[in-house]
């Protein structure tokens, strides 16, 4: 079931040391704070796609202030699977759909069944989207550097690179 929590402030965060970090998205709105655990690549991809969506929208005057919201680690509501983005021209809001990761049961040999998954439908202003993108890029960049050949994160003590094989 996807909960529509209306217009929110959306932030990303990470807990732990580079290489061991847990990434999350947090939305704060009328229904309180909702935390979703995710991967570094999902935070990066969401920021990239939001930036592209914002660049494709017609320019407007002032985009308004962004309410202050500092993320804090709370137990996640679910682990993020798919992300959907849309733009609602009537309300001038970006719609972000976050859907729970569907995990197949390895012991089950039968056809997969459509399971009810948790989800959130968020509406964010252009200002919130812009601030989210900037902060998400900072969080992603604060991690381990990428290998120049394969693009995978490098460990301080090195890592096996598939391209150096």
C-alpha positions in Angstrom: 0.0 0.0 0.0 1.4 3.4 -0.9 0.8 6.2 1.5 0.3 9.7 0.0 1.9 11.9 2.6 1.5 15.1 0.6 3.9 18.0 0.4 7.1 17.2 2.2 10.7 18.0 2.8 13.0 15.3 1.4 16.6 14.8 2.4 19.2 12.1 2.1 21.7 10.9 4.6 24.2 8.3 5.5 25.3 6.6 8.7 28.7 5.1 9.2 32.2 5.3 7.7 32.8 5.3 4.0 32.7 1.7 2.7 30.4 0.7 5.6 27.7 3.5 5.2 24.0 2.9 5.3 22.1 5.3 3.0 18.6 6.5 3.6 16.0 9.0 2.3 13.9 10.8 4.8 10.6 12.7 4.2 9.0 15.0 6.7 5.5 16.1 6.3 2.0 16.1 7.7 2.2 12.4 8.7 5.6 12.8 10.5 9.0 11.6 9.5 9.3 8.6 7.2 12.7 6.9 6.7 13.5 4.6 3.8 16.8 2.6 3.6 18.4 2.7 0.2 21.7 2.3 -1.8 24.2 4.9 -2.6 23.4 4.5 -6.3 19.8 5.1 -5.7 20.5 8.4 -3.9 22.8 9.4 -6.8 20.3 8.3 -9.5 17.4 10.1 -7.8 19.5 13.4 -7.6 20.6 13.1 -11.3 17.0 12.5 -12.5 15.6 15.2 -10.3 18.2 17.7 -11.7 17.2 16.7 -15.3 13.5 17.0 -14.5 14.1 20.5 -13.0 16.2 21.6 -16.0 13.4 20.5 -18.4 10.7 22.5 -16.6 9.9 26.1 -17.6 11.5 28.8 -15.5 9.5 30.4 -12.8 10.1 33.4 -10.5 10.9 32.8 -6.9 10.9 29.2 -5.9 10.3 29.9 -2.2 12.0 29.0 1.0 12.9 25.4 2.0 11.9 24.5 5.5 14.8 23.4 7.7 15.0 19.7 8.2 18.1 17.9 9.5 18.0 14.1 9.0 18.4 11.8 11.9 18.7 8.1 11.8 15.4 6.3 12.6 14.5 2.7 11.9 13.5 2.5 8.2 9.9 1.9 7.2 11.2 -0.3 4.3 14.1 -1.0 2.0 13.8 1.0 -1.3 13.2 -0.9 -4.5 11.8 1.2 -7.4 11.6 5.0 -7.7 9.2 6.9 -9.8 9.3 10.6 -10.7 6.6 12.8 -12.2 5.7 16.5 -12.4 2.2 17.8 -11.5 1.8 21.0 -13.5 -1.5 21.9 -11.6 0.3 22.1 -8.3 3.8 22.8 -9.6 5.1 19.9 -7.5 7.5 17.1 -8.3 6.0 13.8 -7.3 8.4 11.1 -6.0 7.1 7.5 -5.7 9.2 5.3 -3.4 8.3 1.6 -3.5 9.5 -1.2 -1.2 11.9 -3.7 -2.6 10.2 -7.0 -3.6 12.3 -10.0 -2.4 11.4 -13.3 -4.0 11.4 -16.4 -1.8 14.2 -18.7 -3.1 12.5 -21.8 -1.7 9.3 -21.1 -3.7 9.3 -22.9 -7.1 5.9 -21.6 -8.1 5.2 -18.5 -10.2 5.9 -15.2 -8.5 2.8 -13.7 -6.9 2.2 -10.0 -6.9 2.7 -9.1 -3.2 1.4 -6.0 -1.6 4.4 -3.7 -1.1 4.8 -0.7 1.0 5.4 2.7 -0.6 5.3 6.4 -0.2 4.0 9.1 -2.6 5.8 12.4 -1.9 5.1 15.9 -3.4 8.0 18.3 -3.2 8.5 21.8 -4.4 11.1 22.8 -6.9 13.1 24.4 -4.1 13.1 21.2 -2.0 14.1 19.2 -5.1 17.0 21.5 -5.8 18.2 21.4 -2.2 17.9 17.6 -2.1 20.0 17.3 -5.3 22.8 19.4 -3.9 22.9 17.6 -0.5 22.6 14.2 -2.1 25.6 14.9 -4.3 27.6 16.0 -1.3 26.8 12.8 0.6 27.6 10.5 -2.4 30.9 12.4 -3.0 31.9 12.0 0.6 32.3 8.3 0.2 35.1 6.2 -1.2 36.7 7.3 -4.5 35.8 5.4 -7.6 38.3 3.2 -9.5 39.3 5.0 -12.7 39.0 1.8 -14.8 35.9 0.1 -13.5 34.0 2.8 -11.6 33.5 0.7 -8.5 34.3 2.2 -5.1 37.9 1.7 -4.0 38.8 0.4 -0.5 41.7 2.1 1.3 43.7 -1.1 1.1 42.8 -1.7 -2.6 40.3 -3.9 -4.3 40.2 -6.3 -7.1 39.4 -4.5 -10.3 37.7 -6.6 -13.0 39.3 -4.5 -15.8 42.8 -5.2 -14.4 42.4 -9.0 -14.9 
